[in-house]
């Protein structure tokens, strides 16, 4: 993600697999691939809020950003 513009967002972790996390972002629940995000807090738990860094292109694809 170093060469890509990113956004830091707060989400609630709903579920997790080896390859993705299922999160709630402002009432919209979506799967995010672990290969495309960066955790800003490694002490996260299911059902709790956490901050993650997401590339802008993925934010647009998920409908969370227009830019």
CHARMM-style PDB file with segment names, atoms N, HN, CA, C and O in Angstrom:
ATOM      1  N   UNK     1       0.805  -1.199   0.000  1.00  0.00      PROA
ATOM      2  CA  UNK     1       0.000   0.000   0.000  1.00  0.00      PROA
ATOM      3  C   UNK     1       0.851   1.267   0.000  1.00  0.00      PROA
ATOM      4  O   UNK     1       0.303   2.369   0.038  1.00  0.00      PROA
ATOM      5  N   UNK     2       2.114   1.144  -0.040  1.00  0.00      PROA
ATOM      6  HN  UNK     2       2.559   0.249  -0.071  1.00  0.00      PROA
ATOM      7  CA  UNK     2       2.993   2.295   0.087  1.00  0.00      PROA
ATOM      8  C   UNK     2       2.804   3.331  -1.023  1.00  0.00      PROA
ATOM      9  O   UNK     2       2.877   4.532  -0.762  1.00  0.00      PROA
ATOM     10  N   UNK     3       2.562   2.879  -2.260  1.00  0.00      PROA
ATOM     11  HN  UNK     3       2.503   1.904  -2.471  1.00  0.00      PROA
ATOM     12  CA  UNK     3       2.437   3.803  -3.383  1.00  0.00      PROA
ATOM     13  C   UNK     3       0.988   4.170  -3.682  1.00  0.00      PROA
ATOM     14  O   UNK     3       0.720   4.829  -4.687  1.00  0.00      PROA
ATOM     15  N   UNK     4       0.071   3.769  -2.854  1.00  0.00      PROA
ATOM     16  HN  UNK     4       0.288   3.233  -2.038  1.00  0.00      PROA
ATOM     17  CA  UNK     4      -1.347   4.002  -3.062  1.00  0.00      PROA
ATOM     18  C   UNK     4      -1.869   4.951  -1.994  1.00  0.00      PROA
ATOM     19  O   UNK     4      -1.487   4.853  -0.828  1.00  0.00      PROA
ATOM     20  N   UNK     5      -2.746   5.875  -2.395  1.00  0.00      PROA
ATOM     21  HN  UNK     5      -3.057   5.955  -3.343  1.00  0.00      PROA
ATOM     22  CA  UNK     5      -3.397   6.739  -1.411  1.00  0.00      PROA
ATOM     23  C   UNK     5      -4.304   5.883  -0.541  1.00  0.00      PROA
ATOM     24  O   UNK     5      -4.967   4.966  -1.024  1.00  0.00      PROA
ATOM     25  N   UNK     6      -4.321   6.193   0.740  1.00  0.00      PROA
ATOM     26  HN  UNK     6      -3.782   6.938   1.133  1.00  0.00      PROA
ATOM     27  CA  UNK     6      -5.109   5.400   1.669  1.00  0.00      PROA
ATOM     28  C   UNK     6      -5.952   6.295   2.569  1.00  0.00      PROA
ATOM     29  O   UNK     6      -5.725   7.502   2.664  1.00  0.00      PROA
ATOM     30  N   UNK     7      -6.922   5.679   3.220  1.00  0.00      PROA
ATOM     31  HN  UNK     7      -7.106   4.699   3.142  1.00  0.00      PROA
ATOM     32  CA  UNK     7      -7.733   6.358   4.224  1.00  0.00      PROA
ATOM     33  C   UNK     7      -7.703   5.517   5.493  1.00  0.00      PROA
ATOM     34  O   UNK     7      -7.676   4.287   5.435  1.00  0.00      PROA
ATOM     35  N   UNK     8      -7.708   6.181   6.622  1.00  0.00      PROA
ATOM     36  HN  UNK     8      -7.730   7.180   6.669  1.00  0.00      PROA
ATOM     37  CA  UNK     8      -7.823   5.499   7.905  1.00  0.00      PROA
ATOM     38  C   UNK     8      -9.274   5.610   8.339  1.00  0.00      PROA
ATOM     39  O   UNK     8      -9.825   6.706   8.441  1.00  0.00      PROA
ATOM     40  N   UNK     9      -9.890   4.452   8.595  1.00  0.00      PROA
ATOM     41  HN  UNK     9      -9.443   3.562   8.512  1.00  0.00      PROA
ATOM     42  CA  UNK     9     -11.296   4.435   8.987  1.00  0.00      PROA
ATOM     43  C   UNK     9     -11.470   3.603  10.258  1.00  0.00      PROA
ATOM     44  O   UNK     9     -10.657   2.731  10.562  1.00  0.00      PROA
ATOM     45  N   UNK    10     -12.533   3.887  10.983  1.00  0.00      PROA
ATOM     46  HN  UNK    10     -13.194   4.596  10.735  1.00  0.00      PROA
ATOM     47  CA  UNK    10     -12.905   3.108  12.153  1.00  0.00      PROA
ATOM     48  C   UNK    10     -14.046   2.182  11.776  1.00  0.00      PROA
ATOM     49  O   UNK    10     -15.065   2.623  11.244  1.00  0.00      PROA
ATOM     50  N   UNK    11     -13.873   0.903  12.051  1.00  0.00      PROA
ATOM     51  HN  UNK    11     -13.045   0.545  12.483  1.00  0.00      PROA
ATOM     52  CA  UNK    11     -14.874  -0.114  11.730  1.00  0.00      PROA
ATOM     53  C   UNK    11     -15.119  -0.977  12.960  1.00  0.00      PROA
ATOM     54  O   UNK    11     -14.334  -0.961  13.909  1.00  0.00      PROA
ATOM     55  N   UNK    12     -16.212  -1.728  12.936  1.00  0.00      PROA
ATOM     56  HN  UNK    12     -16.849  -1.742  12.165  1.00  0.00      PROA
ATOM     57  CA  UNK    12     -16.479  -2.719  13.971  1.00  0.00      PROA
ATOM     58  C   UNK    12     -16.271  -4.089  13.339  1.00  0.00      PROA
ATOM     59  O   UNK    12     -16.886  -4.412  12.323  1.00  0.00      PROA
ATOM     60  N   UNK    13     -15.405  -4.885  13.941  1.00  0.00      PROA
ATOM     61  HN  UNK    13     -14.905  -4.622  14.767  1.00  0.00      PROA
ATOM     62  CA  UNK    13     -15.120  -6.221  13.442  1.00  0.00      PROA
ATOM     63  C   UNK    13     -16.285  -7.152  13.749  1.00  0.00      PROA
ATOM     64  O   UNK    13     -16.686  -7.293  14.905  1.00  0.00      PROA
ATOM     65  N   UNK    14     -16.829  -7.787  12.713  1.00  0.00      PROA
ATOM     66  HN  UNK    14     -16.504  -7.672  11.774  1.00  0.00      PROA
ATOM     67  CA  UNK    14     -17.957  -8.711  12.861  1.00  0.00      PROA
ATOM     68  C   UNK    14     -17.509 -10.166  12.768  1.00  0.00      PROA
ATOM     69  O   UNK    14     -18.003 -11.019  13.504  1.00  0.00      PROA
ATOM     70  N   UNK    15     -16.561 -10.450  11.851  1.00  0.00      PROA
ATOM     71  HN  UNK    15     -16.160  -9.756  11.253  1.00  0.00      PROA
ATOM     72  CA  UNK    15     -16.075 -11.814  11.644  1.00  0.00      PROA
ATOM     73  C   UNK    15     -14.705 -11.746  10.980  1.00  0.00      PROA
ATOM     74  O   UNK    15     -14.303 -10.711  10.449  1.00  0.00      PROA
ATOM     75  N   UNK    16     -14.002 -12.869  11.023  1.00  0.00      PROA
ATOM     76  HN  UNK    16     -14.328 -13.710  11.454  1.00  0.00      PROA
ATOM     77  CA  UNK    16     -12.652 -12.914  10.468  1.00  0.00      PROA
ATOM     78  C   UNK    16     -12.363 -14.312   9.939  1.00  0.00      PROA
ATOM     79  O   UNK    16     -12.723 -15.308  10.566  1.00  0.00      PROA
ATOM     80  N   UNK    17     -11.710 -14.380   8.777  1.00  0.00      PROA
ATOM     81  HN  UNK    17     -11.417 -13.571   8.267  1.00  0.00      PROA
ATOM     82  CA  UNK    17     -11.220 -15.644   8.233  1.00  0.00      PROA
ATOM     83  C   UNK    17      -9.720 -15.487   8.019  1.00  0.00      PROA
ATOM     84  O   UNK    17      -9.139 -14.463   8.379  1.00  0.00      PROA
ATOM     85  N   UNK    18      -9.103 -16.494   7.438  1.00  0.00      PROA
ATOM     86  HN  UNK    18      -9.575 -17.326   7.145  1.00  0.00      PROA
ATOM     87  CA  UNK    18      -7.668 -16.416   7.165  1.00  0.00      PROA
ATOM     88  C   UNK    18      -7.336 -15.352   6.121  1.00  0.00      PROA
ATOM     89  O   UNK    18      -6.217 -14.840   6.084  1.00  0.00      PROA
ATOM     90  N   UNK    19      -8.318 -15.020   5.269  1.00  0.00      PROA
ATOM     91  HN  UNK    19      -9.227 -15.436   5.299  1.00  0.00      PROA
ATOM     92  CA  UNK    19      -8.049 -14.107   4.159  1.00  0.00      PROA
ATOM     93  C   UNK    19      -8.804 -12.793   4.193  1.00  0.00      PROA
ATOM     94  O   UNK    19      -8.499 -11.892   3.412  1.00  0.00      PROA
ATOM     95  N   UNK    20      -9.787 -12.659   5.082  1.00  0.00      PROA
ATOM     96  HN  UNK    20     -10.034 -13.391   5.717  1.00  0.00      PROA
ATOM     97  CA  UNK    20     -10.617 -11.448   5.054  1.00  0.00      PROA
ATOM     98  C   UNK    20     -11.219 -11.165   6.429  1.00  0.00      PROA
ATOM     99  O   UNK    20     -11.263 -12.021   7.313  1.00  0.00      PROA
ATOM    100  N   UNK    21     -11.681  -9.918   6.564  1.00  0.00      PROA
ATOM    101  HN  UNK    21     -11.646  -9.223   5.846  1.00  0.00      PROA
ATOM    102  CA  UNK    21     -12.457  -9.542   7.747  1.00  0.00      PROA
ATOM    103  C   UNK    21     -13.800  -9.000   7.274  1.00  0.00      PROA
ATOM    104  O   UNK    21     -13.902  -8.382   6.214  1.00  0.00      PROA
ATOM    105  N   UNK    22     -14.823  -9.243   8.081  1.00  0.00      PROA
ATOM    106  HN  UNK    22     -14.740  -9.745   8.942  1.00  0.00      PROA
ATOM    107  CA  UNK    22     -16.160  -8.731   7.826  1.00  0.00      PROA
ATOM    108  C   UNK    22     -16.385  -7.614   8.819  1.00  0.00      PROA
ATOM    109  O   UNK    22     -16.350  -7.832  10.030  1.00  0.00      PROA
ATOM    110  N   UNK    23     -16.619  -6.405   8.303  1.00  0.00      PROA
ATOM    111  HN  UNK    23     -16.647  -6.227   7.320  1.00  0.00      PROA
ATOM    112  CA  UNK    23     -16.694  -5.229   9.167  1.00  0.00      PROA
ATOM    113  C   UNK    23     -17.970  -4.441   8.934  1.00  0.00      PROA
ATOM    114  O   UNK    23     -18.625  -4.560   7.899  1.00  0.00      PROA
ATOM    115  N   UNK    24     -18.298  -3.633   9.930  1.00  0.00      PROA
ATOM    116  HN  UNK    24     -17.766  -3.536  10.771  1.00  0.00      PROA
ATOM    117  CA  UNK    24     -19.391  -2.669   9.835  1.00  0.00      PROA
ATOM    118  C   UNK    24     -18.756  -1.287   9.798  1.00  0.00      PROA
ATOM    119  O   UNK    24     -18.081  -0.875  10.742  1.00  0.00      PROA
ATOM    120  N   UNK    25     -18.979  -0.576   8.698  1.00  0.00      PROA
ATOM    121  HN  UNK    25     -19.527  -0.910   7.931  1.00  0.00      PROA
ATOM    122  CA  UNK    25     -18.477   0.791   8.548  1.00  0.00      PROA
ATOM    123  C   UNK    25     -19.676   1.700   8.327  1.00  0.00      PROA
ATOM    124  O   UNK    25     -20.284   1.689   7.257  1.00  0.00      PROA
ATOM    125  N   UNK    26     -20.005   2.470   9.322  1.00  0.00      PROA
ATOM    126  HN  UNK    26     -19.510   2.479  10.191  1.00  0.00      PROA
ATOM    127  CA  UNK    26     -21.143   3.393   9.252  1.00  0.00      PROA
ATOM    128  C   UNK    26     -22.439   2.694   8.835  1.00  0.00      PROA
ATOM    129  O   UNK    26     -23.203   3.229   8.032  1.00  0.00      PROA
ATOM    130  N   UNK    27     -22.683   1.510   9.375  1.00  0.00      PROA
ATOM    131  HN  UNK    27     -22.062   1.075  10.027  1.00  0.00      PROA
ATOM    132  CA  UNK    27     -23.910   0.782   9.099  1.00  0.00      PROA
ATOM    133  C   UNK    27     -23.879  -0.095   7.863  1.00  0.00      PROA
ATOM    134  O   UNK    27     -24.847  -0.807   7.595  1.00  0.00      PROA
ATOM    135  N   UNK    28     -22.799  -0.064   7.106  1.00  0.00      PROA
ATOM    136  HN  UNK    28     -22.013   0.515   7.324  1.00  0.00      PROA
ATOM    137  CA  UNK    28     -22.653  -0.898   5.908  1.00  0.00      PROA
ATOM    138  C   UNK    28     -21.678  -2.026   6.213  1.00  0.00      PROA
ATOM    139  O   UNK    28     -20.520  -1.772   6.546  1.00  0.00      PROA
ATOM    140  N   UNK    29     -22.137  -3.271   6.103  1.00  0.00      PROA
ATOM    141  HN  UNK    29     -23.077  -3.477   5.833  1.00  0.00      PROA
ATOM    142  CA  UNK    29     -21.292  -4.422   6.400  1.00  0.00      PROA
ATOM    143  C   UNK    29     -20.715  -4.998   5.110  1.00  0.00      PROA
ATOM    144  O   UNK    29     -21.439  -5.261   4.151  1.00  0.00      PROA
ATOM    145  N   UNK    30     -19.385  -5.188   5.108  1.00  0.00      PROA
ATOM    146  HN  UNK    30     -18.796  -4.974   5.887  1.00  0.00      PROA
ATOM    147  CA  UNK    30     -18.688  -5.672   3.921  1.00  0.00      PROA
ATOM    148  C   UNK    30     -17.486  -6.522   4.330  1.00  0.00      PROA
ATOM    149  O   UNK    30     -16.934  -6.370   5.420  1.00  0.00      PROA
ATOM    150  N   UNK    31     -17.099  -7.415   3.430  1.00  0.00      PROA
ATOM    151  HN  UNK    31     -17.547  -7.538   2.544  1.00  0.00      PROA
ATOM    152  CA  UNK    31     -15.859  -8.180   3.579  1.00  0.00      PROA
ATOM    153  C   UNK    31     -14.708  -7.363   2.995  1.00  0.00      PROA
ATOM    154  O   UNK    31     -14.854  -6.744   1.941  1.00  0.00      PROA
ATOM    155  N   UNK    32     -13.569  -7.361   3.678  1.00  0.00      PROA
ATOM    156  HN  UNK    32     -13.450  -7.863   4.534  1.00  0.00      PROA
ATOM    157  CA  UNK    32     -12.357  -6.700   3.189  1.00  0.00      PROA
ATOM    158  C   UNK    32     -11.222  -7.714   3.170  1.00  0.00      PROA
ATOM    159  O   UNK    32     -11.002  -8.406   4.164  1.00  0.00      PROA
ATOM    160  N   UNK    33     -10.494  -7.817   2.058  1.00  0.00      PROA
ATOM    161  HN  UNK    33     -10.672  -7.255   1.250  1.00  0.00      PROA
ATOM    162  CA  UNK    33      -9.378  -8.760   1.990  1.00  0.00      PROA
ATOM    163  C   UNK    33      -8.216  -8.294   2.869  1.00  0.00      PROA
ATOM    164  O   UNK    33      -7.824  -7.128   2.826  1.00  0.00      PROA
ATOM    165  N   UNK    34      -7.679  -9.202   3.653  1.00  0.00      PROA
ATOM    166  HN  UNK    34      -7.997 -10.150   3.688  1.00  0.00      PROA
ATOM    167  CA  UNK    34      -6.557  -8.856   4.537  1.00  0.00      PROA
ATOM    168  C   UNK    34      -5.336  -8.389   3.749  1.00  0.00      PROA
ATOM    169  O   UNK    34      -4.528  -7.610   4.256  1.00  0.00      PROA
ATOM    170  N   UNK    35      -5.202  -8.858   2.520  1.00  0.00      PROA
ATOM    171  HN  UNK    35      -5.858  -9.491   2.108  1.00  0.00      PROA
ATOM    172  CA  UNK    35      -4.051  -8.474   1.700  1.00  0.00      PROA
ATOM    173  C   UNK    35      -4.085  -7.008   1.295  1.00  0.00      PROA
ATOM    174  O   UNK    35      -3.073  -6.474   0.842  1.00  0.00      PROA
ATOM    175  N   UNK    36      -5.234  -6.343   1.449  1.00  0.00      PROA
ATOM    176  HN  UNK    36      -6.057  -6.777   1.816  1.00  0.00      PROA
ATOM    177  CA  UNK    36      -5.375  -4.963   0.997  1.00  0.00      PROA
ATOM    178  C   UNK    36      -5.505  -3.940   2.123  1.00  0.00      PROA
ATOM    179  O   UNK    36      -5.571  -2.739   1.858  1.00  0.00      PROA
ATOM    180  N   UNK    37      -5.543  -4.394   3.360  1.00  0.00      PROA
ATOM    181  HN  UNK    37      -5.490  -5.369   3.575  1.00  0.00      PROA
ATOM    182  CA  UNK    37      -5.712  -3.467   4.482  1.00  0.00      PROA
ATOM    183  C   UNK    37      -4.555  -3.587   5.455  1.00  0.00      PROA
ATOM    184  O   UNK    37      -3.792  -4.553   5.432  1.00  0.00      PROA
ATOM    185  N   UNK    38      -4.446  -2.588   6.306  1.00  0.00      PROA
ATOM    186  HN  UNK    38      -5.066  -1.804   6.325  1.00  0.00      PROA
ATOM    187  CA  UNK    38      -3.418  -2.605   7.346  1.00  0.00      PROA
ATOM    188  C   UNK    38      -4.086  -2.274   8.672  1.00  0.00      PROA
ATOM    189  O   UNK    38      -4.810  -1.286   8.790  1.00  0.00      PROA
ATOM    190  N   UNK    39      -3.832  -3.114   9.663  1.00  0.00      PROA
ATOM    191  HN  UNK    39      -3.243  -3.917   9.568  1.00  0.00      PROA
ATOM    192  CA  UNK    39      -4.376  -2.886  10.999  1.00  0.00      PROA
ATOM    193  C   UNK    39      -3.533  -1.851  11.722  1.00  0.00      PROA
ATOM    194  O   UNK    39      -2.305  -1.945  11.725  1.00  0.00      PROA
ATOM    195  N   UNK    40      -4.170  -0.871  12.330  1.00  0.00      PROA
ATOM    196  HN  UNK    40      -5.167  -0.795  12.328  1.00  0.00      PROA
ATOM    197  CA  UNK    40      -3.445   0.129  13.105  1.00  0.00      PROA
ATOM    198  C   UNK    40      -3.389  -0.258  14.575  1.00  0.00      PROA
ATOM    199  O   UNK    40      -2.592   0.290  15.336  1.00  0.00      PROA
ATOM    200  N   UNK    41      -4.226  -1.194  14.971  1.00  0.00      PROA
ATOM    201  HN  UNK    41      -4.873  -1.640  14.352  1.00  0.00      PROA
ATOM    202  CA  UNK    41      -4.235  -1.703  16.343  1.00  0.00      PROA
ATOM    203  C   UNK    41      -4.289  -3.217  16.259  1.00  0.00      PROA
ATOM    204  O   UNK    41      -5.259  -3.772  15.744  1.00  0.00      PROA
ATOM    205  N   UNK    42      -3.272  -3.888  16.754  1.00  0.00      PROA
ATOM    206  HN  UNK    42      -2.484  -3.436  17.173  1.00  0.00      PROA
ATOM    207  CA  UNK    42      -3.221  -5.342  16.662  1.00  0.00      PROA
ATOM    208  C   UNK    42      -3.987  -6.028  17.788  1.00  0.00      PROA
ATOM    209  O   UNK    42      -4.130  -7.251  17.770  1.00  0.00      PROA
ATOM    210  N   UNK    43      -4.473  -5.284  18.752  1.00  0.00      PROA
ATOM    211  HN  UNK    43      -4.356  -4.291  18.767  1.00  0.00      PROA
ATOM    212  CA  UNK    43      -5.218  -5.850  19.878  1.00  0.00      PROA
ATOM    213  C   UNK    43      -6.717  -5.684  19.676  1.00  0.00      PROA
ATOM    214  O   UNK    43      -7.406  -5.113  20.522  1.00  0.00      PROA
ATOM    215  N   UNK    44      -7.214  -6.180  18.563  1.00  0.00      PROA
ATOM    216  HN  UNK    44      -6.655  -6.644  17.876  1.00  0.00      PROA
ATOM    217  CA  UNK    44      -8.630  -6.033  18.251  1.00  0.00      PROA
ATOM    218  C   UNK    44      -9.390  -7.299  18.636  1.00  0.00      PROA
ATOM    219  O   UNK    44      -8.824  -8.390  18.704  1.00  0.00      PROA
ATOM    220  N   UNK    45     -10.684  -7.124  18.885  1.00  0.00      PROA
ATOM    221  HN  UNK    45     -11.143  -6.237  18.830  1.00  0.00      PROA
ATOM    222  CA  UNK    45     -11.548  -8.245  19.230  1.00  0.00      PROA
ATOM    223  C   UNK    45     -12.862  -8.126  18.465  1.00  0.00      PROA
ATOM    224  O   UNK    45     -13.317  -7.027  18.146  1.00  0.00      PROA
ATOM    225  N   UNK    46     -13.448  -9.259  18.183  1.00  0.00      PROA
ATOM    226  HN  UNK    46     -13.078 -10.151  18.442  1.00  0.00      PROA
ATOM    227  CA  UNK    46     -14.736  -9.299  17.489  1.00  0.00      PROA
ATOM    228  C   UNK    46     -15.768  -8.486  18.274  1.00  0.00      PROA
ATOM    229  O   UNK    46     -15.891  -8.627  19.491  1.00  0.00      PROA
ATOM    230  N   UNK    47     -16.502  -7.638  17.560  1.00  0.00      PROA
ATOM    231  HN  UNK    47     -16.401  -7.523  16.572  1.00  0.00      PROA
ATOM    232  CA  UNK    47     -17.528  -6.808  18.178  1.00  0.00      PROA
ATOM    233  C   UNK    47     -17.032  -5.457  18.647  1.00  0.00      PROA
ATOM    234  O   UNK    47     -17.828  -4.625  19.082  1.00  0.00      PROA
ATOM    235  N   UNK    48     -15.737  -5.223  18.567  1.00  0.00      PROA
ATOM    236  HN  UNK    48     -15.091  -5.899  18.214  1.00  0.00      PROA
ATOM    237  CA  UNK    48     -15.166  -3.955  19.018  1.00  0.00      PROA
ATOM    238  C   UNK    48     -14.760  -3.081  17.839  1.00  0.00      PROA
ATOM    239  O   UNK    48     -14.523  -3.571  16.735  1.00  0.00      PROA
ATOM    240  N   UNK    49     -14.686  -1.793  18.091  1.00  0.00      PROA
ATOM    241  HN  UNK    49     -14.879  -1.395  18.988  1.00  0.00      PROA
ATOM    242  CA  UNK    49     -14.238  -0.834  17.092  1.00  0.00      PROA
ATOM    243  C   UNK    49     -12.721  -0.894  16.962  1.00  0.00      PROA
ATOM    244  O   UNK    49     -12.006  -1.093  17.944  1.00  0.00      PROA
ATOM    245  N   UNK    50     -12.245  -0.718  15.732  1.00  0.00      PROA
ATOM    246  HN  UNK    50     -12.826  -0.556  14.935  1.00  0.00      PROA
ATOM    247  CA  UNK    50     -10.803  -0.688  15.479  1.00  0.00      PROA
ATOM    248  C   UNK    50     -10.533   0.197  14.281  1.00  0.00      PROA
ATOM    249  O   UNK    50     -11.423   0.448  13.469  1.00  0.00      PROA
ATOM    250  N   UNK    51      -9.305   0.668  14.173  1.00  0.00      PROA
ATOM    251  HN  UNK    51      -8.582   0.464  14.833  1.00  0.00      PROA
ATOM    252  CA  UNK    51      -8.900   1.508  13.046  1.00  0.00      PROA
ATOM    253  C   UNK    51      -8.097   0.673  12.061  1.00  0.00      PROA
ATOM    254  O   UNK    51      -7.220  -0.105  12.438  1.00  0.00      PROA
ATOM    255  N   UNK    52      -8.426   0.861  10.778  1.00  0.00      PROA
ATOM    256  HN  UNK    52      -9.138   1.493  10.472  1.00  0.00      PROA
ATOM    257  CA  UNK    52      -7.683   0.190   9.719  1.00  0.00      PROA
ATOM    258  C   UNK    52      -7.353   1.198   8.625  1.00  0.00      PROA
ATOM    259  O   UNK    52      -8.013   2.227   8.483  1.00  0.00      PROA
ATOM    260  N   UNK    53      -6.325   0.880   7.863  1.00  0.00      PROA
ATOM    261  HN  UNK    53      -5.789   0.044   7.979  1.00  0.00      PROA
ATOM    262  CA  UNK    53      -5.933   1.701   6.722  1.00  0.00      PROA
ATOM    263  C   UNK    53      -6.358   0.965   5.452  1.00  0.00      PROA
ATOM    264  O   UNK    53      -6.029  -0.205   5.259  1.00  0.00      PROA
ATOM    265  N   UNK    54      -7.093   1.668   4.594  1.00  0.00      PROA
ATOM    266  HN  UNK    54      -7.361   2.618   4.751  1.00  0.00      PROA
ATOM    267  CA  UNK    54      -7.687   1.060   3.404  1.00  0.00      PROA
ATOM    268  C   UNK    54      -7.297   1.884   2.177  1.00  0.00      PROA
ATOM    269  O   UNK    54      -7.366   3.112   2.222  1.00  0.00      PROA
ATOM    270  N   UNK    55      -6.887   1.235   1.082  1.00  0.00      PROA
ATOM    271  HN  UNK    55      -6.831   0.238   1.046  1.00  0.00      PROA
ATOM    272  CA  UNK    55      -6.578   1.985  -0.135  1.00  0.00      PROA
ATOM    273  C   UNK    55      -7.825   2.694  -0.678  1.00  0.00      PROA
ATOM    274  O   UNK    55      -8.937   2.177  -0.574  1.00  0.00      PROA
ATOM    275  N   UNK    56      -7.627   3.862  -1.249  1.00  0.00      PROA
ATOM    276  HN  UNK    56      -6.724   4.282  -1.334  1.00  0.00      PROA
ATOM    277  CA  UNK    56      -8.751   4.633  -1.794  1.00  0.00      PROA
ATOM    278  C   UNK    56      -9.539   3.849  -2.837  1.00  0.00      PROA
ATOM    279  O   UNK    56     -10.767   3.927  -2.868  1.00  0.00      PROA
ATOM    280  N   UNK    57      -8.850   3.094  -3.691  1.00  0.00      PROA
ATOM    281  HN  UNK    57      -7.853   3.030  -3.665  1.00  0.00      PROA
ATOM    282  CA  UNK    57      -9.564   2.345  -4.728  1.00  0.00      PROA
ATOM    283  C   UNK    57     -10.531   1.343  -4.109  1.00  0.00      PROA
ATOM    284  O   UNK    57     -11.602   1.099  -4.666  1.00  0.00      PROA
ATOM    285  N   UNK    58     -10.173   0.756  -2.963  1.00  0.00      PROA
ATOM    286  HN  UNK    58      -9.304   0.954  -2.510  1.00  0.00      PROA
ATOM    287  CA  UNK    58     -11.051  -0.201  -2.300  1.00  0.00      PROA
ATOM    288  C   UNK    58     -12.220   0.515  -1.621  1.00  0.00      PROA
ATOM    289  O   UNK    58     -13.339   0.002  -1.592  1.00  0.00      PROA
ATOM    290  N   UNK    59     -11.952   1.701  -1.078  1.00  0.00      PROA
ATOM    291  HN  UNK    59     -11.044   2.118  -1.102  1.00  0.00      PROA
ATOM    292  CA  UNK    59     -13.030   2.501  -0.496  1.00  0.00      PROA
ATOM    293  C   UNK    59     -14.083   2.828  -1.566  1.00  0.00      PROA
ATOM    294  O   UNK    59     -15.283   2.762  -1.300  1.00  0.00      PROA
ATOM    295  N   UNK    60     -13.627   3.179  -2.769  1.00  0.00      PROA
ATOM    296  HN  UNK    60     -12.652   3.232  -2.984  1.00  0.00      PROA
ATOM    297  CA  UNK    60     -14.530   3.485  -3.875  1.00  0.00      PROA
ATOM    298  C   UNK    60     -15.294   2.230  -4.297  1.00  0.00      PROA
ATOM    299  O   UNK    60     -16.507   2.278  -4.498  1.00  0.00      PROA
ATOM    300  N   UNK    61     -14.590   1.121  -4.430  1.00  0.00      PROA
ATOM    301  HN  UNK    61     -13.604   1.083  -4.268  1.00  0.00      PROA
ATOM    302  CA  UNK    61     -15.220  -0.138  -4.844  1.00  0.00      PROA
ATOM    303  C   UNK    61     -16.317  -0.565  -3.870  1.00  0.00      PROA
ATOM    304  O   UNK    61     -17.343  -1.102  -4.288  1.00  0.00      PROA
ATOM    305  N   UNK    62     -16.110  -0.331  -2.586  1.00  0.00      PROA
ATOM    306  HN  UNK    62     -15.277   0.105  -2.246  1.00  0.00      PROA
ATOM    307  CA  UNK    62     -17.090  -0.721  -1.570  1.00  0.00      PROA
ATOM    308  C   UNK    62     -18.213   0.307  -1.430  1.00  0.00      PROA
ATOM    309  O   UNK    62     -19.181   0.074  -0.705  1.00  0.00      PROA
ATOM    310  N   UNK    63     -18.088   1.443  -2.121  1.00  0.00      PROA
ATOM    311  HN  UNK    63     -17.302   1.632  -2.709  1.00  0.00      PROA
ATOM    312  CA  UNK    63     -19.112   2.486  -2.043  1.00  0.00      PROA
ATOM    313  C   UNK    63     -18.970   3.376  -0.818  1.00  0.00      PROA
ATOM    314  O   UNK    63     -19.925   4.043  -0.420  1.00  0.00      PROA
ATOM    315  N   UNK    64     -17.798   3.389  -0.222  1.00  0.00      PROA
ATOM    316  HN  UNK    64     -17.023   2.847  -0.545  1.00  0.00      PROA
ATOM    317  CA  UNK    64     -17.545   4.169   0.992  1.00  0.00      PROA
ATOM    318  C   UNK    64     -16.904   5.521   0.687  1.00  0.00      PROA
ATOM    319  O   UNK    64     -16.726   6.338   1.590  1.00  0.00      PROA
ATOM    320  N   UNK    65     -16.562   5.760  -0.563  1.00  0.00      PROA
ATOM    321  HN  UNK    65     -16.707   5.097  -1.297  1.00  0.00      PROA
ATOM    322  CA  UNK    65     -15.945   7.027  -0.959  1.00  0.00      PROA
ATOM    323  C   UNK    65     -16.253   7.261  -2.436  1.00  0.00      PROA
ATOM    324  O   UNK    65     -16.439   6.315  -3.202  1.00  0.00      PROA
ATOM    325  N   UNK    66     -16.304   8.510  -2.813  1.00  0.00      PROA
ATOM    326  HN  UNK    66     -16.154   9.278  -2.190  1.00  0.00      PROA
ATOM    327  CA  UNK    66     -16.541   8.854  -4.212  1.00  0.00      PROA
ATOM    328  C   UNK    66     -15.262   9.298  -4.910  1.00  0.00      PROA
ATOM    329  O   UNK    66     -15.228   9.414  -6.135  1.00  0.00      PROA
ATOM    330  N   UNK    67     -14.236   9.540  -4.153  1.00  0.00      PROA
ATOM    331  HN  UNK    67     -14.263   9.445  -3.157  1.00  0.00      PROA
ATOM    332  CA  UNK    67     -12.982  10.046  -4.724  1.00  0.00      PROA
ATOM    333  C   UNK    67     -11.909   9.021  -4.713  1.00  0.00      PROA
ATOM    334  OT1 UNK    67     -10.793   9.291  -5.159  1.00  0.00      PROA
TER     335      UNK     67
END
